């Protein structure tokens, strides 16, 4: 690829970091609010005499699902299951939208596609602000699922302005945004939910702040973000020769996509089952689980800032998959809080490594003109795994119990490990030379 001006690279990386941090903090506001938010809608729309509402029909379907299991499922999980269903819906919509957004960014430019995505995000959060009924809230999640493209486009932009030696550390910077946002965003959202201003929508304060962050991000991107997609014509109007589709292809996109899909299928299932397991074993409350997730986010952000950014992409993938395999093995037999937090440390390592490493590997296998589409397809497969994983994994958990569910997950991660250690190879440009100094990205 053509060399990138260092000052431009530094400026764009700063824009990516700030905008993605704003976006993800806004996105994570709602996560701790789901139980109380959905309970609010259930009490007003699914109680006695509420009629045949959308929410009542969904809850009836979930109750039928619960009754199919061999052991009873506590009614306290009704809201958790509803939240999981909405999360799966969001991921499945992302699986549909991601390739389209990626291809549009290849055709019309990263900046144009990102601003269009931000418009959809604004509409989504605006619907949440005015969501005094579940139907409007559901519409908010649908619009958000179909329009959210910030992460994949930030990845494509970061790849556009990174050379082969700095690709992995740039992806780690994006991963660090996730860890920081998931460490502080949910706590801030929970605090804002305590500030009641409108009785018809008690969560309007959190929604309004989320909207203000998204609007600020959009304005910032409009003002500060240049187009990073290489031009198709030069200044004289002559066509620029196309970069080869796969200059030094080492891994097929099918192999990378399969690894991403299978990894998130099992990882997201385990992630979603943790609150059930901690309640069953230790009687954990939402506050206890919040501290556990905060610990995972904090450790992951430290690892991304100190370790991940210094390693080659394939090394980070293998390290994260190995840590995840160990976490499954521990959780299958964990009976103490110490064992739980040991598994959580492994999960933090996984969160800090695998997805950012796979994104970096995929970027090596695509030219600038197809990068958005290839990364979009990869994200689509990942979101498909994230959408299906919770349903499949918790079904096994309730049918057969914790030990068998996590043992089966361990077997599934063994397949992912085989793909990572025996299938994936390190692209020539991804291996860092010792002579290259590890400069700060910002």
N, C-alpha and C positions, 0 to 999 in steps of 0.2 A: 504494500500500500504506500501511497505518497506520504512523505514526512509531514507531521502536523506541527504547526507553529507552537512552541512551548507556552507562550503567553495565552494563545487561544485555548489550548488544552486546559491550562489552569483555570481560566475563566469559565469554561463550559463545565468542568468538574465541580466548581463551586456552585453553579446554577443547578446542576443535577442534584447535588447533595442537599442544598437548602430546599429546593422544591419537593424532592422526594420525601424529605423529613416532614415538611408541612403536610404533604398528602397522606403519609402513613400515620402520623399522629391524629389527623382528622379521622382516618379510617378506623383507628383502634379505639376512638372514643366510645363507640357503641358496644364493644365487646363485653365489658362488665355490666352493661345496662340490659342486655338481652333478657335475663331472667325476670327482672322487675318490669321491664317494658312489655314483654309478652304476657306476663301475669296481669298487667293493667288492661290490656286488650281482652284477655280471656274473661276477666271479671265483668267487663262491660258488654261483651258480645257473645260469650259462650255460656253464660249462666242460665238458670231457669227463666223461661219466658223471653229469651233474647231472639228467638226466631231462627230461621235457616240462614245464618250468615256464612261467609266464606271461612271464617275462623272456626266456627262450630263444625263445619264439614271436614276441615283438616284435622281437628282434634278427634273426631269420630274415627277417621281413617287411622290415626296413630294409635288409638285405643284398640282397634281391631288388630293392628300389627303387634301390640303388646300381648294381647290375649293368645297369640299363636305360639308363645314360648312355653317351655315345660315348667319354668318356675316363675312365680309372680314378680312383676316389676313394680317397685314402689311408685305411688302416684306423684311423689316429689320429682320424678324424672320426666313428667309430662312436658314441662317447660323446656327441660334440657333437650328432649327429643324434638320438640318444635323448633328450638334454636338450631339444632343440628340439621333439620330438614331445610331450614332457610339458608344455612351455610352451604349445604350441598347444592341447593338451587343456584346460589350465587356462583359457585365454582363451575357448575355445568354450563351456565350461561357464558362464563368466561371462556370455557372450552370452545364454545361456538364463535364468540366474538374475537378472540385473540388472533387467529390467522388472518381474519379480515382486516383488523387494525394494522397488523404487521405489513400486509401487502399494500395497504393504502399508504403507509409511511415510505415504502420503497418507490411508489409511483408519484406521490405528491410532496414528499419530504417529511422528515421527522417532526419539524416544528409545527407544520400544518396539522398533521395527524394528532400530535399531542394537544394542541389547542382545541381541536374538535373533541377529543376525549374529555378534556377539562370542562367543556360546555355540557356534556352529558353528566359529568360528576356534579356540576352545580345544580342541574335539574334534579338529580337524584337526592341530594342533601336538602334541597328546597322542599321536595315532597315530604321528607322526614320532618322538617320544621312544621309543616301544616298538617301532619298526620294525626288527626284526632280519632281516626278509625283504622282498623287493621288493613282494610283494603288499600288505603292510601300508603300505608307503610310497606305493604307488599309490592306496590307499584314502585316505590322508592328503591327497594332491593333489586327489582327486575331491571330498572333503568341503570342502576349502578353496575350490575353484572354485565350488561351489554355494552357499557361505555368505558369501563375502567381499563385503561391501557397504559397508565403511567409507568408501571414497573418494567414492562417489556420494552417500551419506547425509551425509557432511561437507559436500559441495558443496551439497546441498539445505538443510542447516541454515544454512550461511553465507549462502545466498541469502535465507532467511527473515528474517535479522536485518540485512540490508544494504539500503540504499536504492540508487536507480539510480546515483547519483554515485560510490558507494564499491564497487559490485559488482565492477568489474574488479580493483581492488586487493585485494579479499578473495579472489578466485580466484587471484591471484598468490601470496597467502600460502599457499594450499593447494599450489600448484606448488612453492613454496620448500621445503615439507616433503619433497616427492619428491627435490629436488636434494640437500638435506642428508642425507637417509636413504641415497640411492644413492652419496653421497660417502664416508660413514663406515660404513654398515651392512655392506657386503661385507667390508671390511677387518677389522671386529670379528668377523664370522662366521668368516673365515679363521683368525684368531688362536685363537678358541675351539675350532676343529676340531683344533688341535694338542694340546689337553688331553684325552688319552684316559683314560677312567675305566671303561668297560665294553667288553670285547673283542668281544662279540656285536654291539655298535652303537658303533663308534668316534666317531660324530658326536653322541653323546647329550649332551655338554656344551653344544654350540651349540643343540641342540634344547631342552634344559632351560632355558637362558637365554631363548631365544625364547618358550617357554611362560610363563616368569615375567613377561616384558614384556607378553604378551597378557592374563594374569590381572590384572596391575597396571593395565593400561589399562581393562579391564572394570570393576574396582572404582572407578576414578577416574570413569569415565563414569556409573556408577550413583549415585555420591555428588554429583558436581558438575554434571552436564548437566541443565538444565531442558528441558521440552518447548518447541519453537519453532514447531511447526505452529499457525497461528492457530486458536483454538477455533471450533467450529461453533455454540455457544450462548453467550450472555452470562451474567453472574452471576445474572440473574433467571430463566434457563432458556429465554429466547426465542431463536429461531434468528437467527444473525448472517447478514445478507444475503451471498450468495455474490459473491465478486469475479468480474468478467467473465473468461471463459476466456482471452481474448486482448485485453486492453485497448487496446494500440497495436501490433498485430502488424506487424512489418516484414519478417521472414524466416520462411518456412515451416519447420516442423520437418523436413520431408522434405529440404529443401535443406541444412540444417545437418547432418542425419544422413548424407546422401550425402557431404558434404565430410569429415566425421569418418571415415567408413568408407574412402573412397579415400585420404585422407592416411595413415591408420595401415596400410593395405594395403601401400603402397609404403615408408613410413618403417620399419615393423617388419621388412620384408624386407631392407632395407639394413642395419638394425641387426644382424640375425642373421647377415648375410653378412660383416660386418667381420672377425671372427676368421679366416675362411677367406682373405680377401683379404690381411690383414696377414701371415699365414703364408706365402702364396704369394709375395708381393712382397719381404718383409723378414725372413722367418724368425722372426716374433714368437713368443715363448713366452706362457704364461698371465700371467706377471708383467708382460711388456711390454703386453699387452692390458689388464691391470688398471690400469696407470698411464694408459693412453689413456682408459679409461672414467672413471677418477678425475678426469682433467683436464676431461672433458666435464661431469661432475657439478659440479665446483668452479666452472667458468665459468657454468654454468646457474644455480647458486644465487646468484652475484653479480649476474647480470643480473636475476633475479627480485626480488632485494632492492632494486636500485638503479634499474632501467629499467622492467621490465614492469609493476609496480604503479602506475606513474605514467601509463601509456598507456591509451587507450580500447581495449576488447576487439577491435574490428575491426582496429585498427592493429596490435595484437600478432599477430593471426592472419596478416595479410598480410606482416608482417615475418618471421615464422617460416617461412611457406610459401616466400617468396623465398629465405631462407637455405638451406632444404632443397633447393630447386632448384639453387642454386649448389653445394651439397655433392655432389649427384649428378653434376653436370658435372665437378667436380674429381676425384672418385673414379673416374670412367670413364677418366681418363688419368693419374692420379697415379703417379709413379715415384720419388718421394723422400719421406722422412719429413717434411720441411717441408710438402709438399703435403698429406700425410695429416693433419697437425695443423691446417692451415688448414681442411680439410674438417671436422675435429672441432670447431673453433670455430664453424663454421656449424651443425653438428648441436647444439651446446650452445645456440645461439640458438633453434633450432627447439624443443628440449626445454623451454626456458623460456617459450615463448609460445603455441604453437598450441592445445594441448589446453585450457589454462586460459582462453584467449580464446574458444574455441568453447563451453566450459561457461558462460561469462558471457553470451554471445549467446543461448544456448538458454534461460537462466533469465529473460531479458527477455520471452520469448515464451510464458510459462506463468504462470498464476495460482498462488497459494499452494496451493490444493487439488489441483492436478494436477502440481505441480512435481516431486515425487518420481518419478512415473511417466514424465514426459517426459524427465527427466534419466537415468532408468534405461534407457529405450529408446535414447537417444543413446549411452549407455555400451555398450549391447548391440551396436549397429552398429560402434562402435569396437573392441570386443573380437573381433567377427567378423573385422574387417580384420586385427587383430593375430594371430588364430589362423591365417588363411589366408596372410598375407603371407610368412612365412618359407619355407613349403613351395613356393609359386609362384616366389618370387624366386630361391631357391637352385637350383631346377630349371633355370631359365633360365641361371643362373651356370654350372652344370656342363655343360649341353647346348651353350651357345653361347659361353661365356667371359665374362670380367669386363667388357670394353668394351661388348659388346652388352647385357648385363644392366643395367648402370648407365645406358646410353643409353636403354633402354626405360623404366627407372625415371624418368629425366629427362623423358621424354615423358608418363608418367603424372602426374608432379608438375605438368607444364604444364597438364593438365586441372584439377587441384586449384587451381592458381593462377588459372585462368579463373573457377572457381566463387568463389574468395575475392575477386578483384578486380572481377569483372563481375556476379556473382550476389548475394553477401552485401551487405547494407546495414547502416549503423549505426543501431540503435534510437535514437529521440530522447533518451532518458534516459541513454544510454551515453556520450555525448560530454561530457567533463569541462569545466566552466566554469573559466576562468582565475582567477576570484575565489575559487574553492573551494580552501582550503588542503589540502595533502596530509598529513594527520595520520597518525601511526603507528598501525598496527592494534593493537599490543600495548603 
